[in-house]
């Protein structure tokens, strides 16, 4: 069987001057384009926030990176032709490879090497090279615990319980539940126990249950 590994390139940011000339209304655009049997482009853009997230995903078999590299070159040329700027300093490459590790050449865009990372943040989730969700869950738990401090402060001001419930739902529960359909099904028992240990104030009469 041919050895395969997955290379992921996340290209982040478009030129702010270009974005400011676009409509100020909130415009969200998301699509996936299949370039070849082994390469896809996934694009997510929020125009009003001058934010643009594009990922080039390539399945590389027998160490043949031709389709993957060609698509990156095409994306680079398309951006130049359309007055868009690829921010190479914020561009990351992540390689998922469970076979014997090989020395791999670094990717270059506009003559600048792209940083290769073990994980990166994409559309609200941490993606790691070992396809584990522990990094993502740990980030959520840490962020949720930080928000609990603000909840305690509001409670000290004797705010009504309904206000405290709304704050908890909007700022803490929403963090723990964010993009859950993407990661929760493949999370480990330890990940779910970590989520379960995030305290819920008893006075709010709320509960979060993450089944093992």
C-alpha positions in Angstrom: 0.0 0.0 0.0 1.3 3.4 -0.9 2.3 5.6 2.1 0.2 8.7 2.4 0.3 11.8 4.5 -1.9 14.9 4.6 -0.5 18.4 4.1 -2.5 21.4 5.1 -1.7 25.0 4.3 -3.7 27.7 6.0 -3.4 31.1 4.3 -4.6 33.9 6.4 -5.3 37.6 5.7 -6.0 39.7 2.7 -4.8 43.2 2.1 -6.8 45.5 4.4 -6.8 48.3 1.8 -8.7 46.0 -0.6 -11.2 45.0 2.1 -12.0 48.6 3.0 -13.0 49.3 -0.6 -15.7 46.6 -0.4 -19.2 46.8 1.1 -19.3 47.7 4.8 -22.2 45.3 5.3 -21.6 42.0 6.9 -20.9 39.5 4.1 -19.9 36.0 4.9 -18.7 33.6 2.2 -17.7 30.0 2.7 -17.1 27.4 0.1 -14.9 24.4 -0.8 -13.5 23.8 -4.2 -12.1 20.5 -5.4 -9.1 21.2 -7.6 -8.0 17.6 -8.3 -8.5 14.2 -6.9 -6.1 15.0 -4.1 -6.3 18.8 -3.6 -9.1 21.0 -2.2 -9.4 24.7 -1.4 -11.5 25.7 1.6 -12.3 29.4 1.9 -14.1 31.3 4.6 -14.3 35.1 4.5 -16.0 37.8 6.5 -15.7 41.0 4.5 -16.8 43.5 7.1 -14.0 42.2 9.5 -11.4 42.2 6.8 -10.8 38.6 7.6 -10.1 35.8 5.1 -9.2 32.2 5.9 -8.2 29.9 3.1 -6.9 26.4 3.5 -5.3 24.3 0.7 -5.6 20.6 1.6 -3.6 18.1 -0.3 -3.3 14.3 0.0 0.2 13.3 -1.0 0.8 9.7 -2.1 4.2 8.2 -2.8 5.8 11.5 -1.8 4.3 13.1 -5.0 3.5 16.8 -4.0 3.0 18.0 -7.6 -0.8 18.7 -7.4 -0.4 20.3 -3.9 2.5 22.6 -4.9 0.9 23.6 -8.2 -2.3 24.6 -6.5 -0.4 26.8 -4.1 1.3 28.5 -7.0 -2.0 29.0 -8.7 -3.4 30.5 -5.5 -0.4 32.8 -5.3 -0.8 33.9 -8.9 -4.6 34.4 -8.5 -4.0 36.7 -5.5 -1.5 38.8 -7.4 -3.8 39.1 -10.4 -6.7 40.3 -8.1 -4.6 42.7 -6.0 -4.8 40.5 -2.9 -1.8 40.1 -0.5 -0.9 36.7 1.0 0.4 37.4 4.5 3.2 34.8 4.6 4.1 35.7 8.1 0.6 34.4 9.2 0.6 31.4 6.9 1.2 28.0 8.5 1.8 24.5 7.1 0.7 21.5 9.1 1.6 17.9 8.0 -0.3 14.9 9.2 1.9 11.8 8.7 1.6 8.6 10.7 4.2 6.8 8.6 8.0 6.8 9.2 9.0 10.5 9.4 10.9 11.8 6.5 12.9 15.0 6.1 10.6 17.4 4.1 11.5 20.6 2.3 9.9 23.7 3.6 7.2 25.4 1.5 8.0 28.8 0.0 5.6 31.6 -1.0 7.0 34.6 -2.8 10.4 33.4 -1.9 9.6 33.4 1.8 9.6 30.1 3.7 6.3 29.1 5.4 6.4 28.2 9.0 5.7 24.6 9.7 3.7 24.0 12.9 2.3 21.2 15.1 -1.1 22.8 15.4 -3.0 25.9 14.3 -6.3 27.7 14.9 -8.7 27.5 12.0 -12.4 28.6 12.1 -12.7 28.3 15.8 -10.9 24.9 16.4 -7.3 23.8 17.1 -6.2 21.3 14.4 -3.1 19.3 15.4 -0.8 17.0 13.4 -1.8 14.0 15.5 -5.5 14.7 14.9 -6.2 15.0 18.6 -8.7 17.3 20.2 -7.0 17.5 23.6 -5.2 20.8 22.6 -8.6 22.3 21.6 -10.4 21.1 24.7 -7.6 22.4 27.0 -7.9 25.8 25.3 -11.7 25.9 25.8 -11.5 24.9 29.5 -8.8 27.5 30.2 -10.9 30.2 28.5 -14.1 29.2 30.2 -12.5 29.2 33.7 -11.2 32.7 33.1 -14.8 33.9 32.3 -16.0 32.4 35.6 -14.2 35.2 37.4 -16.3 37.8 35.7 -19.4 35.8 36.6 -18.4 35.9 40.3 -17.9 39.6 40.1 -21.4 40.1 38.7 -22.8 37.9 41.4 -21.1 40.1 44.0 -23.0 43.0 42.6 -26.3 41.2 43.5 -27.5 41.1 39.9 -30.7 39.0 39.2 -30.2 35.3 38.6 -31.7 35.7 35.1 -28.9 38.2 34.2 -26.3 35.8 35.6 -27.8 32.9 33.6 -27.7 34.9 30.4 -24.1 35.9 31.0 -23.1 32.3 31.7 -24.9 31.0 28.6 -23.4 33.7 26.3 -19.8 33.8 27.6 -19.0 30.4 29.1 -21.4 27.8 27.8 -21.0 29.1 24.3 -17.3 28.6 24.5 -17.5 25.0 25.6 -20.2 24.2 23.0 -18.5 26.1 20.1 -18.1 23.9 17.0 -18.9 20.9 19.1 -20.3 18.9 16.2 -16.8 19.0 14.6 -14.8 17.7 17.6 -16.8 16.3 20.4 -17.5 12.9 18.8 -13.8 12.1 18.5 -12.8 13.6 21.9 -11.3 11.2 24.5 -12.8 10.3 27.9 -10.1 12.6 29.5 -11.2 15.5 27.3 -14.8 15.1 28.4 -13.9 14.8 32.0 -11.9 18.1 31.7 -15.0 19.8 30.2 -17.1 18.4 33.0 -14.8 19.8 35.7 -15.6 23.4 34.6 -17.7 24.5 37.6 -21.3 25.6 37.2 -22.5 27.9 40.0 -25.2 26.0 41.9 -27.2 29.2 42.3 -27.9 29.3 38.6 -29.6 25.9 38.6 -27.8 25.0 35.4 -25.9 21.9 34.4 -23.6 20.8 31.6 -23.3 17.1 31.0 -20.6 15.7 28.7 -21.2 11.9 28.5 -18.2 9.7 28.6 
